[in-house]
């Protein structure tokens, strides 16, 4: 096989010249069987290459210079040291600016998928193929993945994350993302996340009330103290009006005596505020403050809902953009594979026609 068709990522055995006049076999000692050593039949047999792969008898992976009729015994080409795959299933990266062929892309994808073997439980929301297709290989440490192109680690994966989108967001200068998805995709994704960040900052800056004040009043109405006051006023004809005064008195107590949040509420406190005429004006002021804060909370809640809707729209737009670009990418990859297969077929056909023409050529 011609050398230019060999896979550049596969480690080859070093070429050795054949020695036409090897030394003869040594004489057998006491208790030893007389035989011809393997390295006299094959120049590479019996040699141990430390740290190299096992030299399997695959055509094209081993090139030796041997005279005619030299026996080839594959069992003599195996090294004596067992090979262990490097950590992370490292592969030879392609230089920046060079686009790998479809065959090489398939091989790289298979290698990256293999790094997730045994660690699938660390990625419950994504499959190894989805992460490897986005250029990631497994770090074998929690849910962390690594991109060899931009030398970046990504972890803490969530259910709604799309690997290609997260890769473009966190590493917009990655050559792999630019080559596979395009600069327009990276720019749109970056702008989308910038807009989402601005929406979240706006929500944080326009939140005068952090909690719903109505929740405090509802909790009071569920307490035992409120039920005791209900039993006190239950026999009166103006019972609803009395309970409204109880709620107003509680609001005043909450803003005055319970400023720190550690005061103990007793029914006697509410009754004293209701029966005291001096606190009527203060109670009215506290109720106005309560209504103001409740309106502010409603406005804040409305803004938050609107911003959340905008964020959801941005997410939907990113998903639609990814699906569109990824579909175009898959179509391009399929066309490149078909084009490469067609070139190989044409080359084989031309070679076959040339051999047939030479065999049928008249002998001069």
C-alpha positions as CSV (number, residue, x, y, z in Angstrom):
1,X,0.0,0.0,0.0
2,X,1.2,3.4,-0.8
3,X,2.5,5.4,2.1
4,X,0.3,8.5,1.5
5,X,-2.8,6.4,2.2
6,X,-1.7,5.6,5.7
7,X,-3.5,7.0,8.7
8,X,-1.2,9.8,10.1
9,X,-2.5,9.1,13.6
10,X,-1.5,5.5,13.8
11,X,1.9,4.7,15.2
12,X,4.1,2.7,12.8
13,X,6.9,0.4,13.4
14,X,10.4,1.7,12.6
15,X,11.7,0.6,9.3
16,X,14.8,-1.7,9.5
17,X,17.0,-2.8,6.6
18,X,17.3,-6.5,6.0
19,X,20.7,-8.0,6.9
20,X,21.5,-10.4,4.0
21,X,24.2,-12.2,6.0
22,X,23.1,-12.7,9.6
23,X,25.1,-14.6,12.1
24,X,24.4,-18.2,12.4
25,X,22.4,-19.7,15.3
26,X,24.3,-20.4,18.4
27,X,24.8,-24.0,19.4
28,X,22.3,-25.4,21.9
29,X,23.6,-25.7,25.4
30,X,22.8,-28.5,27.8
31,X,19.0,-29.0,28.2
32,X,18.2,-26.6,25.3
33,X,16.4,-27.4,22.1
34,X,18.3,-26.6,18.9
35,X,16.3,-24.3,16.7
36,X,16.7,-21.3,14.4
37,X,15.8,-18.1,16.3
38,X,13.0,-16.0,14.9
39,X,15.1,-12.9,14.2
40,X,17.0,-14.9,11.5
41,X,13.8,-15.4,9.7
42,X,12.4,-11.9,10.1
43,X,14.5,-8.8,11.0
44,X,11.9,-7.4,13.4
45,X,11.1,-10.6,15.2
46,X,12.2,-10.9,18.8
47,X,12.9,-7.1,19.2
48,X,11.2,-5.3,22.1
49,X,10.1,-1.7,21.5
50,X,9.4,-0.1,24.8
51,X,6.2,2.0,25.0
52,X,5.0,1.2,21.4
53,X,1.8,-0.4,20.3
54,X,1.6,-4.1,19.3
55,X,2.6,-4.4,15.7
56,X,-0.4,-6.2,14.3
57,X,-0.1,-7.6,10.8
58,X,-2.3,-5.0,9.2
59,X,-1.4,-4.2,5.6
60,X,0.1,-0.8,5.2
61,X,1.1,-0.3,8.8
62,X,4.4,-2.2,8.6
63,X,6.9,-1.6,5.8
64,X,10.0,-3.8,5.7
65,X,12.7,-4.3,3.1
66,X,13.0,-8.1,2.7
67,X,14.4,-10.2,-0.1
68,X,12.0,-12.4,-2.1
69,X,10.6,-15.6,-0.5
70,X,11.3,-14.4,3.1
71,X,8.7,-16.0,5.4
72,X,6.4,-13.6,7.2
73,X,5.3,-14.7,10.6
74,X,2.9,-12.2,12.4
75,X,3.5,-13.8,15.8
76,X,7.2,-12.7,15.6
77,X,6.2,-9.0,15.2
78,X,4.5,-8.5,18.6
79,X,6.4,-6.6,21.2
80,X,7.0,-8.2,24.6
81,X,5.7,-5.3,26.6
82,X,1.9,-4.8,27.0
83,X,0.5,-1.6,25.7
84,X,-1.6,0.6,28.0
85,X,-3.6,3.4,26.5
86,X,-2.6,6.8,27.8
87,X,-4.8,8.7,30.2
88,X,-7.8,10.3,28.5
89,X,-7.4,8.4,25.3
90,X,-5.2,11.1,23.9
91,X,-5.0,11.5,20.1
92,X,-2.8,13.4,17.8
93,X,-4.5,16.9,17.3
94,X,-4.6,18.4,13.9
95,X,-2.7,21.7,13.3
96,X,-4.8,24.8,13.5
97,X,-6.1,25.9,10.2
98,X,-6.1,22.4,8.8
99,X,-9.4,20.7,8.2
100,X,-9.5,17.0,8.8
101,X,-11.0,14.7,6.2
102,X,-14.4,13.1,6.8
103,X,-12.6,9.8,7.6
104,X,-10.4,11.5,10.1
105,X,-13.3,13.3,11.7
106,X,-15.1,10.0,12.1
107,X,-12.0,8.6,13.7
108,X,-11.6,11.5,16.1
109,X,-15.3,11.3,17.1
110,X,-15.0,7.6,17.9
111,X,-11.9,8.3,20.0
112,X,-13.6,11.0,22.0
113,X,-16.7,8.9,22.6
114,X,-14.4,6.1,23.9
115,X,-13.1,8.4,26.6
116,X,-16.6,8.4,28.2
117,X,-16.7,4.6,28.6
118,X,-17.4,3.7,32.2
119,X,-18.2,7.4,33.2
120,X,-21.6,7.7,31.5
121,X,-23.3,8.1,35.0
122,X,-21.5,11.4,35.4
123,X,-23.5,12.8,32.5
124,X,-27.1,11.9,33.2
125,X,-28.5,14.7,30.9
126,X,-26.3,14.1,27.8
127,X,-25.0,11.1,25.8
128,X,-21.3,10.6,25.1
129,X,-21.9,11.1,21.4
130,X,-23.5,14.6,22.0
131,X,-20.6,15.8,24.1
132,X,-18.0,14.2,21.8
133,X,-19.7,15.7,18.7
134,X,-19.3,19.1,20.3
135,X,-15.5,18.6,20.6
136,X,-15.3,17.3,24.2
137,X,-13.5,14.4,25.7
138,X,-14.1,13.0,29.2
139,X,-11.8,14.2,32.1
140,X,-12.9,11.3,34.3
141,X,-13.5,13.8,37.1
142,X,-17.2,14.4,38.0
143,X,-19.0,15.8,35.0
144,X,-16.0,17.8,33.6
145,X,-15.1,17.6,29.9
146,X,-12.2,19.0,28.0
147,X,-11.7,20.6,24.6
148,X,-8.3,20.0,23.2
149,X,-8.7,22.7,20.5
150,X,-9.2,25.6,23.0
151,X,-7.8,23.8,26.1
152,X,-10.9,24.5,28.2
153,X,-12.7,22.4,30.8
154,X,-16.5,22.6,31.2
155,X,-18.5,21.1,34.1
156,X,-21.7,21.5,36.0
157,X,-24.0,20.4,33.1
158,X,-27.7,21.0,33.5
159,X,-30.7,19.3,31.8
160,X,-31.4,22.2,29.3
161,X,-27.7,22.8,28.2
162,X,-26.8,22.1,24.6
163,X,-23.1,21.2,24.3
164,X,-22.5,23.2,21.1
165,X,-24.2,26.3,22.5
166,X,-22.2,26.1,25.8
167,X,-19.0,25.6,23.9
168,X,-19.6,28.7,21.8
169,X,-20.7,30.8,24.9
170,X,-17.7,29.9,27.1
171,X,-15.1,29.7,24.4
172,X,-16.0,32.0,21.4
173,X,-12.5,31.9,20.1
174,X,-12.3,28.1,19.8
175,X,-11.1,27.2,16.3
176,X,-13.2,24.0,16.4
177,X,-16.4,25.8,17.0
178,X,-15.6,28.3,14.3
179,X,-14.8,25.6,11.8
180,X,-17.8,23.4,12.5
181,X,-20.6,26.0,13.3
182,X,-19.3,29.2,11.8
183,X,-18.5,32.7,13.0
184,X,-22.1,33.9,12.6
185,X,-23.4,31.2,15.0
186,X,-20.8,32.2,17.6
187,X,-21.7,35.9,17.3
188,X,-25.4,35.3,17.6
189,X,-25.0,33.0,20.6
190,X,-22.7,35.5,22.4
191,X,-25.1,38.4,21.8
192,X,-28.0,36.3,23.0
193,X,-26.3,35.5,26.3
194,X,-25.3,39.2,26.7
195,X,-28.9,40.2,26.3
196,X,-30.0,37.6,28.9
197,X,-27.4,38.9,31.3
198,X,-28.8,42.5,30.9
199,X,-32.4,41.3,31.5
200,X,-31.3,39.6,34.8
201,X,-29.4,42.6,35.9
202,X,-32.4,44.8,35.2
203,X,-34.6,42.6,37.4
204,X,-32.1,42.7,40.2
205,X,-31.8,46.5,40.1
206,X,-35.6,47.1,40.0
207,X,-36.6,45.0,43.0
208,X,-37.5,47.5,45.9
209,X,-39.4,44.8,47.7
210,X,-37.7,41.4,48.0
211,X,-40.7,39.5,49.6
212,X,-44.4,39.6,49.3
213,X,-45.7,41.6,52.3
214,X,-49.1,39.8,52.0
215,X,-47.4,36.5,52.9
216,X,-46.7,37.9,56.4
217,X,-50.3,38.8,57.0
218,X,-51.5,35.4,55.7
219,X,-49.1,33.6,58.0
220,X,-50.6,35.6,60.9
221,X,-54.1,34.7,60.0
222,X,-53.1,31.0,60.1
223,X,-51.6,31.3,63.6
224,X,-53.1,30.4,66.9
225,X,-53.1,34.0,68.1
226,X,-55.5,35.0,65.3
227,X,-57.7,32.1,66.2
228,X,-57.9,33.2,69.8
229,X,-58.9,36.7,68.7
230,X,-61.6,35.2,66.5
231,X,-63.1,33.4,69.5
232,X,-63.0,36.6,71.5
233,X,-65.0,38.6,68.8
234,X,-67.1,35.7,67.5
235,X,-70.2,36.6,69.4
236,X,-70.2,40.3,68.3
237,X,-72.4,41.5,65.5
238,X,-69.6,43.5,63.9
239,X,-67.3,40.5,63.7
240,X,-65.9,41.2,60.2
241,X,-65.1,44.8,61.1
242,X,-63.4,43.7,64.3
243,X,-61.2,41.2,62.5
244,X,-60.3,43.9,60.0
245,X,-59.1,46.0,62.9
246,X,-57.1,43.0,64.2
247,X,-55.3,42.7,60.8
248,X,-54.6,46.5,60.8
249,X,-53.2,46.3,64.3
250,X,-51.0,43.4,63.3
251,X,-49.6,45.3,60.4
252,X,-48.7,48.2,62.7
253,X,-47.1,45.9,65.2
254,X,-45.1,44.3,62.4
255,X,-43.6,47.6,61.2
256,X,-43.0,49.1,64.7
257,X,-42.4,46.6,67.4
258,X,-41.3,43.7,65.2
259,X,-38.6,45.6,63.2
260,X,-35.9,43.1,64.0
261,X,-38.2,40.1,63.4
262,X,-37.5,38.6,66.8
263,X,-40.4,40.1,68.8
264,X,-43.0,37.7,70.4
265,X,-46.6,38.3,69.3
266,X,-49.3,38.0,71.9
267,X,-53.1,38.6,71.6
268,X,-52.8,41.2,74.3
269,X,-50.5,43.3,72.1
270,X,-53.2,43.4,69.3
271,X,-56.0,44.2,71.8
272,X,-54.0,47.1,73.4
273,X,-53.4,48.6,69.9
274,X,-57.0,48.3,69.0
275,X,-58.4,49.8,72.3
276,X,-55.8,52.7,72.3
277,X,-57.0,55.8,70.5
278,X,-53.4,57.1,70.4
279,X,-52.3,54.5,67.9
280,X,-55.1,55.2,65.4
281,X,-53.0,57.6,63.3
282,X,-49.9,55.3,63.5
283,X,-51.9,52.3,62.4
284,X,-53.2,54.2,59.4
285,X,-49.6,55.1,58.4
286,X,-48.5,51.5,58.7
287,X,-51.4,50.3,56.6
288,X,-50.5,52.9,53.9
289,X,-46.9,51.6,53.9
290,X,-48.2,48.1,53.6
291,X,-50.3,48.9,50.6
292,X,-47.4,50.8,49.0
293,X,-45.0,47.9,49.4
294,X,-47.6,45.5,48.1
295,X,-48.0,47.6,44.9
296,X,-44.3,47.7,44.5
297,X,-44.1,44.0,44.8
298,X,-46.8,43.5,42.2
299,X,-44.9,45.8,39.8
300,X,-41.7,43.9,40.6
301,X,-43.5,40.6,39.9
302,X,-44.8,41.9,36.6
303,X,-41.4,43.1,35.5
304,X,-39.9,39.8,36.5
305,X,-42.4,37.8,34.5
306,X,-41.8,40.0,31.5
307,X,-38.1,39.6,31.7
308,X,-38.5,35.8,32.2
309,X,-40.6,35.7,29.1
310,X,-37.9,37.5,27.2
311,X,-35.3,35.1,28.5
312,X,-37.4,32.1,27.4
313,X,-37.7,33.7,24.0
314,X,-33.9,34.0,23.8
315,X,-33.5,30.4,24.8
316,X,-36.0,29.3,22.1
317,X,-34.2,31.4,19.5
318,X,-30.9,29.8,20.4
319,X,-32.3,26.3,20.2
320,X,-33.8,27.1,16.7
321,X,-30.6,28.6,15.6
322,X,-28.6,25.5,16.7
323,X,-31.0,23.1,15.0
324,X,-30.7,25.1,11.8
325,X,-26.9,25.4,11.8
326,X,-26.4,21.8,13.0
327,X,-28.7,20.5,10.2
328,X,-26.7,22.4,7.6
329,X,-23.5,21.1,9.2
330,X,-24.7,17.5,9.0
331,X,-25.7,18.0,5.4
332,X,-22.2,19.4,4.6
333,X,-20.5,16.5,6.4
334,X,-22.6,13.9,4.5
335,X,-21.8,15.7,1.2
336,X,-18.1,15.7,2.0
337,X,-18.2,12.0,2.8
338,X,-20.0,11.2,-0.4
339,X,-17.6,13.3,-2.3
340,X,-14.6,11.5,-0.7
341,X,-16.2,8.1,-1.4
342,X,-16.7,9.1,-5.0
343,X,-13.1,10.2,-5.4
344,X,-11.9,6.9,-4.0
345,X,-14.2,5.0,-6.3
346,X,-13.0,7.0,-9.3
347,X,-9.4,6.4,-8.4
348,X,-9.9,2.7,-8.1
349,X,-11.8,2.6,-11.3
350,X,-9.1,4.5,-13.1
351,X,-6.5,2.2,-11.6
352,X,-8.5,-0.9,-12.7
353,X,-8.9,0.5,-16.2
354,X,-5.2,1.3,-16.5
355,X,-4.3,-2.3,-15.4
356,X,-6.8,-3.8,-17.8
357,X,-5.4,-1.6,-20.6
358,X,-1.8,-2.7,-19.9
359,X,-2.8,-6.4,-19.7
360,X,-4.6,-6.1,-23.1
361,X,-1.9,-4.1,-24.8
362,X,-0.3,-5.9,-27.7
363,X,3.2,-7.1,-27.1
364,X,5.6,-5.4,-29.5
